[in-house]
Amino acid sequence: MGTAVALNAEIVVMGANGGSQVWLTNDDVRDSDPVWSPDGTRIAFARGGTDVIDTPAKAGSSGSEIYAMNADGTGVTRLTHNQVADASPAWQPVAVP
């Protein structure tokens, strides 16, 4: 498993040596805070909000939201939808009764 990083407001997976870069996102909004699922099959991340110079990523945006996608960048799913910015997702174990 490589390292997931936010680069130029997009998410890129690469080998530990920085080689074999694969861009998983490529859109006009900021994608940041990527974190691998415990089993390595999914990546949760924040999308939207502001960019590094603190300007709105998209007019009318209410802030960033949390998304998840497959490790290959497919199957992007929005997980939150509210009026405040969501960031820094973290995977949590599921409690089994």
N, C-alpha and C positions, 0 to 999 in steps of 0.2 A: 504494500500500500504506500502510495506517495504522500506528499504533503499538500493539503488544500490551503490556498492562500488567496487573499483578495489582492488583485494587481490591476492598476488602472481602472478601478471600479468594476472589475469583472472577476470571475472565479476561474482559476487555472489549477490543474492538477499536474504535478511534475515529479520526477524521480528525486531522490534525496540529494543527488549531485546537481540538481537544477536543470537536468536534461529532460528530453521527452515531454515537453510541455504540450498539454491538451487544454484548450480553452473550453470550459463548460458553459459559460454564459457569454453573450455578446449582444447586449441591448443598450438602449439609451437611458437606462436608470442605473443607479449605484447598486451593485451587489457586493456585500461585505460580510464579515464575521462568519466565515464558513467553519463548520465543525462536523467531523465524521460521526456517523452512528457507531455504536459499540461493535456492530458486526461488519462494519466497513462497506455496507451496500448502499448507504444513503448519505447525503450531505444536507444539513440544515444551514440556512443562511438568511441574512436580512437583505431586503430589496427595497429601494426607494430612499426617501429621506434626503439628506444633503450630501454633497460631495466634499472633497477635502478642502475646498476653499469656502465652504459654508454657504453655498448658494443652492436654491431649490433644484432638485433633480428633474422635477416635472411640475408644471404649473397646476395648482389645485391639489397637489399631493398632501395628504394628511400626516405624512411621516412614513417611516419604514414599517414594513410588515415582515413576518417570518414565513419563509417558504422552505420546502424540502424537495430534493430531486434525487434521482438514482445517481450512483457514483460515476456514470458515463454522461451525465448532463440531461438525460431524458426524464420524462415524467415529472416535470416541475409542478408542484402543488402548493397553493397558498394555504397557510395554516392559521393565520390571524387576520382579522379585519376589524379595526377600531379607529378611533380618532386620535390616539396617541402613538408616538413612535415606539415600535418594538425593535429590540436589538439584542445581540449577544445570545443567540439560542443555545440551549444545552440539552443533551439527551438525558432522560431520566429513566430508571428502570420502571417497568410496569408492575404494580402490586397485584399479585395473584391471590385471591381469597382462599 
